[in-house]
Amino acid sequence: MGQRTWAGTVGRAGRLAARHKLGAVIAGLCGAASLAAIAWAGLSSPAAAADPVAPAFSLPVLGQSGHRISLSDYAGQPLIVNFFASWCTPCQQETPLLAKFYRAEHARVALVGLDENDVAESAQSFTRAHDVTYPVGFDPEVIAASAYGVDALPQTFFLNASHHIVDRVFGGLTPGAISKGIALATGSGAGSPA
């Protein structure tokens, strides 16, 4: 074989590439299909489908110096964890609904409010104005919200008795969303919001 020049080598490479272009396309499609199948299998596997465990929290109780509220206080109980703030506009409509629900149903499902990124006096005025009787943790540093991945308020998490997150509602709750979340949290077929 004689000496090869750069031009000859590049030309030969171009001819080989053109000849094998169809093979490269097929190989690429097979690779993409394989990745898609792996991703689909991962999404439908039992480990991926399992409900995530709720992050633990321990916060001061709003308006009760020296008292704390923790996720562990509700061990073995279904729990609703509602993230809100006094300055949050959708919380103005949601909080009265939750307060009414709690007065009617607190024996069946526990409810905890977590006041985020707020001022204590504003939070206390807000909860008094909306007749909140459920426990409220005060989290001005948004520690719990960060652990739960909350980046906008309100957000509500429904936990089963093992404290796995079985439902998450972004934005203001409705009676239907409460019923659905409670049914998932308690394993019952239906919930009754208010």
N, C-alpha and C positions, 0 to 999 in steps of 0.2 A: 504494500500500500504506500504510497508516496507520502510526502509531507503534506500536512493539512494547514490551511490558512484559516485565519479567523473568519473571513468571509465565507469560506467553504463550510466550516463547522457550523456557523450560524444558519446558513442556508439549509444544511442537512437537518439541523435541529428543528427548523421551521417546517420542513416537509414531514418529519416524524410527528411533530405536534399536530399538524393538520390531519394526518392519518389517524392519530390516536385521540382526536378531539371527542369523538363520539364515546369512546371508552372512558375518557375523563369525565364526561357529563354523566354517564351511567354510574360510574363509581361515586361521583359527588351526590347524585340522587339517592343511591343506596346508603351512603353515609348519613345523609340528612334523615332518611326514613328510619334508620337504626336509632339515631338520637331521639327522634320523635317517639318511637316505640318505647325506648327506655324511660323517657320523661312521662309518658302516659302510664306505664307500668308503675312508676314511682308514685304517681298521684293516686292510683287506685290500690296501692298496697295498704295492708292494715296499719302499718306504722305511720304512714302519712295521713291516713284517714282518721286516726285517733285524735280525740279532742285534746288540745293543749292544756297543761296544768296552769292554773291561774298563779301569777307571781304573788308571793307573800307581801304583805304590807303591815306596818305598825305605825300609827299616826296619833297625834294628840286629838282628843275629842273636842270638837268645836264648843267653846264656852264652858268647858269643864277642866279647869286647871288641874294638872297632875294625873288625869285619866288618859288612857290610850285605847285605841280600837285596832284590832289586828284580825287578819284573815283567820288565824288559828282560833279566835274566839268562837268561830262558827263551824268548827270541825264536825263533820258528819251531817251537816245541814245544807240543803240547797240555799243559794244566796244570790241576790241581785246586787251588783256593785254599780252604782251610778256616779259618773264623773260629771261635775257641774261647777258653776261659779255664779256669784250674784250679778256679775256684769254680762253674763251670757244671755242674749235675747231669746233664743229658743228654750232656754231653761226656765224662763218666765211662764211659759205655757206647760212645760213638762212637770215641773216640781209640784204644782197643785194636784196633778193627776197621780203622781207617785205618793203624795201625802195621803190622798183619799184611799188609794189602793192599800197602803200600809195599815191604815186604821181598820180596814175591813179584813185584811188577809194575813197580817203579820204572824199569826199562829201557824200558818201553813208554809210560808216562805219568808226568810229573813231578807231585809233590805238594809244596805249601808250606802250612805251618800259620801262621796269624797269631794270636798270643796277644793278646787285647784286654782293656784295663781291668783289668790284673792287677799283681801284685807279682812282681818278677823271681825271688825265692827260691821262691815258691809255684809259679810257672810251671816253673822248672827241676826242682823236686821232682816235679811232676805228669808232666812229659815223661819223666823218668827212670823213674818208677814204671810208666809204660805203654810203656816200651821204644820211644819215638819216636826214629827214626833219620833221618827226613826233616827238611829245614831248617825252622826256626821263626823267624819275624820277631816281634820284641817291640814291641807298640804300646800302651803304657799310656795314651796320650792319645786313643785310638780314631780316629786320623787316617784309616787305611785303611778301617776299618769305616764311618766317615761317608761316605767317597767311594763306597763300594759300596752305601750305603743299608741297612746292617745295623743293625737296632735290637733284635735279640734273638739270643742264642747257643744252639746253634751254627747256622751257616749255611755252605753250601758252594756254590762256583761252579765250573762246568766250563767251561773255555775251550778253543777250538780252536787250531790252530797259528797263526792270525792274531790270537789273543787276543780273539776275540769271545766273549761269554758265550752259551753254547748251552744251558745248563741251570743251575738254581738250586734248591737244596734247603733248605727251612726246617726246622730241627729236626734231630734225630739221623739220621744216614745208616743205610741198610740195605744189605746186599749187592746187592739188586735196584736200589736207587737209584744205587749206584756203577756197576753194569753199564750202566744206561741212560745215565748221564752220560758214561761213557767211550766208549760207542758213538757218542753225539752229538759228543763232542770229537774223536774220531779219524776219524769218518766211516765206521766199520766197522759191521757188522750186529750184533755182539754183543761184550760185554765179559766178563771173568771176574774177579770181585771178590776172592776170597780162597780 
